[in-house]
Amino acid sequence: MAISRRKALQFSGVFVASTAINASTKIDDIKTSKASKTKTEYKAPLPPAKGPRVVIVGGGWSGLSIAKYTKIFAPNADVVLVEQRHEFVSCPLSNLWLVDKIKLEFLTHDYLQAARENNYTYFHATATDLDRENRILKTSNGDISFDYLIFAPGIDYDYSRWTSDIAFETRLRQEYPAGFIPGSEHITLRNKVLNFKGGNFILTVPSGNYRCLPAPYERACVIADYFKQKKLKAKVILLDENNTITIKKKGFQSAFDELYADYIEYHPNTTIKNIDLDNKIVETEFDEISFEEAAFYPHVRGAKILERVGIAKDAKNMLEGDINTLTYEVKGEKNIYVTGDSRPMGFSKSGNTSNSEGHHVARLIAQKINKDKKIIWEPPTTTCFSAVSIAPERAIYIYTQYAYNKTDETFDFASTSSSENWLKDGAVNASSIYDWATALYADMFGK
Ligand SMILES: Cc1cc2nc3c(=O)[nH]c(=O)nc-3n(C[C@H](O)[C@H](O)[C@H](O)COP(=O)(O)OP(=O)(O)OC[C@H]3O[C@@H](n4cnc5c(N)ncnc54)[C@H](O)[C@@H]3O)c2cc1C
């Protein structure tokens, strides 16, 4: 089944009604004056709050969605988005940029525009600590008092299963970056791909709930296609810690077999035992594989700021937010939340999930600000397109919703549909990739 442009947009959740709720809460003068009396290093250069102050740490897919929709649902909120980057660069679709299929401009977006269009403040700084008692967020550019605080800082890498040697980890990060956090990692990886002369190009897939399940397989396909078009004597060697392709298996497996039999070597169930960076050899349980280039994707964990401020839970070493999974509130707190890829729920760590969840979290916060009736949990949705070839362009997709199981308090898939026959539907799906991305960028950056 191909997915139409209209369906793609509906599935992605960007058609959610954006009816503003009349807000009545006044500025919490008492809290503001109490906070200003506390001993702080220095105050952030921000105008006084004109309403309940909602501070969001992280301007990714989650934080941007929460910032915009909190203002829509609670217009009197004074929303501040604290982000350490100067501009937004999208991870979704970045695999296409690695192989020169799209321009960087398509992925790059303007935080100032998002803030202007949606009446909130973009504050360029890194959150460094939290004074819970006095409700102050510490940042590299001063302290910010808050009424509501949302941590949406994404992921960090966890190299500990490969090494405890920090010098070696630093080499891995610098010489063979994973390319799953945007910025310089992606530029390094792109240069490796575009300048590749031939030989083995190793990519890895970690186990656990890593960021964007299909992205390593998509990356293998588009890089292989790029090498194929250039008629390089080259192989993408995909070392997967999982015992099989973790998502859209039919589509990716058939692409590996039918399109890239000479270009992709897929190794499931593969744990790396040693990486010899000087001699460029990876040792697994079964093999020794030499490589000319590589991108080593380690395990992921919640961003380190969560641990720093004492709100991370050490479950399966993921160190994600220690929250009530239905309300997103940090345990023991009423007005501090963790969302996006830092959440502990096993939802797909995807931009679409973060965006649709962000709409709901904004409603939760607005409900408190507006003192409205409690709202019920709404499942996030995951719509995800993956390219399997670039010439011609073909893609596959999956759509998933989640359900809550009250008995054991866990989440499961409620409904899933997919389109993995790239020969039949691949071209339509490929054009939907751009429609999806354009709609989501507009949802986060436009009015
Ligand atoms: C190659 C690739 C392809 C992908 N493809 C898709 C796709 O096709 N579809 C899809 O839906 N998803 C895709 N994803 C996944 C998607 O990018 C992530 O799931 C999404 O970015 C998660 O959103 P987030 O807001 O939780 O985190 P992020 O988007 O990472 O945002 C976190 C933000 O917090 C900021 N931050 C962190 N710490 C601090 C701090 N202390 N102070 C201030 N700011 C801070 C960071 O700078 C960052 O901007 C892909 C990811 C990759 C890497």
PDBQT file of the ligand as one rigid body, heavy atoms in Angstrom, charges set to zero:
ROOT
HETATM    1  C1  LIG A 501      20.260   9.740  10.838  1.00  0.00    +0.000 C 
HETATM    2  C2  LIG A 501      18.950   9.900  11.518  1.00  0.00    +0.000 A 
HETATM    3  C3  LIG A 501      17.783   9.746  10.806  1.00  0.00    +0.000 A 
HETATM    4  C4  LIG A 501      16.555   9.885  11.434  1.00  0.00    +0.000 A 
HETATM    5  N1  LIG A 501      15.421   9.753  10.696  1.00  0.00    +0.000 NA
HETATM    6  C5  LIG A 501      14.226   9.967  11.265  1.00  0.00    +0.000 A 
HETATM    7  C6  LIG A 501      13.048   9.938  10.471  1.00  0.00    +0.000 A 
HETATM    8  O1  LIG A 501      13.080   9.689   9.270  1.00  0.00    +0.000 OA
HETATM    9  N2  LIG A 501      11.867  10.178  11.087  1.00  0.00    +0.000 N 
HETATM   10  C7  LIG A 501      11.780  10.464  12.406  1.00  0.00    +0.000 A 
HETATM   11  O2  LIG A 501      10.671  10.678  12.891  1.00  0.00    +0.000 OA
HETATM   12  N3  LIG A 501      12.889  10.489  13.194  1.00  0.00    +0.000 NA
HETATM   13  C8  LIG A 501      14.104  10.252  12.664  1.00  0.00    +0.000 A 
HETATM   14  N4  LIG A 501      15.245  10.330  13.431  1.00  0.00    +0.000 N 
HETATM   15  C9  LIG A 501      15.135  10.462  14.897  1.00  0.00    +0.000 C 
HETATM   16  C10 LIG A 501      14.973  11.902  15.397  1.00  0.00    +0.000 C 
HETATM   17  O3  LIG A 501      15.997  12.718  14.903  1.00  0.00    +0.000 OA
HETATM   18  C11 LIG A 501      15.022  11.929  16.928  1.00  0.00    +0.000 C 
HETATM   19  O4  LIG A 501      14.209  10.935  17.460  1.00  0.00    +0.000 OA
HETATM   20  C12 LIG A 501      14.559  13.299  17.407  1.00  0.00    +0.000 C 
HETATM   21  O5  LIG A 501      15.540  14.249  17.055  1.00  0.00    +0.000 OA
HETATM   22  C13 LIG A 501      14.341  13.298  18.922  1.00  0.00    +0.000 C 
HETATM   23  O6  LIG A 501      13.895  14.560  19.317  1.00  0.00    +0.000 OA
HETATM   24  P1  LIG A 501      14.303  15.166  20.735  1.00  0.00    +0.000 P 
HETATM   25  O7  LIG A 501      13.717  16.523  20.778  1.00  0.00    +0.000 OA
HETATM   26  O8  LIG A 501      14.022  14.225  21.817  1.00  0.00    +0.000 OA
HETATM   27  O9  LIG A 501      15.911  15.269  20.685  1.00  0.00    +0.000 OA
HETATM   28  P2  LIG A 501      16.792  16.188  19.738  1.00  0.00    +0.000 P 
HETATM   29  O10 LIG A 501      16.121  16.444  18.455  1.00  0.00    +0.000 OA
HETATM   30  O11 LIG A 501      18.147  15.593  19.737  1.00  0.00    +0.000 OA
HETATM   31  O12 LIG A 501      16.850  17.581  20.499  1.00  0.00    +0.000 OA
HETATM   32  C14 LIG A 501      17.511  17.733  21.720  1.00  0.00    +0.000 C 
HETATM   33  C15 LIG A 501      18.008  19.173  21.787  1.00  0.00    +0.000 C 
HETATM   34  O13 LIG A 501      18.424  19.455  23.112  1.00  0.00    +0.000 OA
HETATM   35  C16 LIG A 501      19.587  20.252  23.055  1.00  0.00    +0.000 C 
HETATM   36  N5  LIG A 501      20.261  20.105  24.347  1.00  0.00    +0.000 N 
HETATM   37  C17 LIG A 501      20.738  18.967  24.905  1.00  0.00    +0.000 A 
HETATM   38  N6  LIG A 501      21.246  19.213  26.124  1.00  0.00    +0.000 NA
HETATM   39  C18 LIG A 501      21.087  20.545  26.335  1.00  0.00    +0.000 A 
HETATM   40  C19 LIG A 501      21.418  21.394  27.422  1.00  0.00    +0.000 A 
HETATM   41  N7  LIG A 501      22.017  20.936  28.530  1.00  0.00    +0.000 N 
HETATM   42  N8  LIG A 501      21.126  22.716  27.320  1.00  0.00    +0.000 NA
HETATM   43  C20 LIG A 501      20.519  23.212  26.183  1.00  0.00    +0.000 A 
HETATM   44  N9  LIG A 501      20.188  22.435  25.112  1.00  0.00    +0.000 NA
HETATM   45  C21 LIG A 501      20.459  21.116  25.214  1.00  0.00    +0.000 A 
HETATM   46  C22 LIG A 501      20.351  19.697  21.857  1.00  0.00    +0.000 C 
HETATM   47  O14 LIG A 501      21.276  20.631  21.365  1.00  0.00    +0.000 OA
HETATM   48  C23 LIG A 501      19.213  19.416  20.881  1.00  0.00    +0.000 C 
HETATM   49  O15 LIG A 501      18.954  20.503  20.042  1.00  0.00    +0.000 OA
HETATM   50  C24 LIG A 501      16.492  10.202  12.824  1.00  0.00    +0.000 A 
HETATM   51  C25 LIG A 501      17.666  10.354  13.536  1.00  0.00    +0.000 A 
HETATM   52  C26 LIG A 501      18.894  10.204  12.907  1.00  0.00    +0.000 A 
HETATM   53  C27 LIG A 501      20.139  10.418  13.696  1.00  0.00    +0.000 C 
ENDROOT
TORSDOF 0
